[in-house]
């Protein structure tokens, strides 16, 4: 048998002819034009977008409905209480339109709502109380003592908030507006919490300016604004808004080391009484505590303690402020002497300790003389 030998060039010519015969107008190059998805080689994602989950019904962004010729501000989507049910989860929020006169702001408060564990956890609100002849009016003709702004983590159905999750960009922010009675009902009747309010030491113009600042922030789009437990929270944002209406010398420092170490007094709600008091931002007067509903939460009423009563009695004695400052000087000097000569410790760490001691004494006196009121008076 004779074997025919071919050259590489001949093989190449033969292959070219075969490809040329196969190629024609009636032949579709489907491999190049078909996508992997069409061939079902890559499955389409079936993950449900987070945005499709509904928001919880308790929260709703406010709407700016404009200012009337009479100077009244008109606002939509303000929560004005709840229609109660047997189970707290079934309470129905009542959102209404309201009108208010910014010139009738009487007092402004920072309100702290502690929750477990109370030594560290709490929520902060701003409360604007209006004059009796300038109360907020709702669209159905009812009136309210005042307006509250609550900066909250906006939740989806099935979500719950935690301090740790609040530092993971899991929640958007919402600047929730409601009446004072609404937040008393929600906090004191629904959750069994107490509300501790401190009156801010502001001028009439500063109160009015702070109200407008709160409203402006409440009307902003928050779709790309993520809640953060420490840096972008209910309390840290309240401090920023308060700072924005104060002269430079009265502002509270938000940082211990700029952009590195936060000031706990500007980030932890439960530190508000001491931090804002030391800066003179709140009045040097006892806080008012609105207690949980007595019938629904008899075990959560505010109780006095032996230590509390002893400190209250001590703070009423003559020379309390002097002794507080002197104690602070002694402690500051003692601590400073661990690293500094006594001659340097006294005018440095001793002086700092004296200021802290004086502020601590004022804080103890304020807190031990707290005023209790029943939540039922507002409902």
VENWO-V679203 format. One record per helix or strand. SS is the DSSP state (H for helix, E for strand). FROM is the first residue (numbers start at 0). TO is the last residue. If there is no record, write none. Layout:
ss,from,to
SS,FROM,TO
SS,FROM,TO
This chain:
ss,from,to
H,7,21
H,29,32
H,49,51
E,54,54
E,62,66
E,72,82
H,87,89
E,91,99
H,101,103
E,104,113
E,121,129
H,131,133
E,135,137
E,142,143
E,145,153
E,155,155
H,164,166
E,171,178
H,179,189
E,194,199
H,203,217
E,225,225
E,227,227
E,231,231
H,233,243
H,247,249
E,254,256
E,260,261
H,263,265
H,268,277
E,281,281
E,287,290
H,297,299
H,305,314
H,319,335
H,341,367
E,370,373
H,374,377
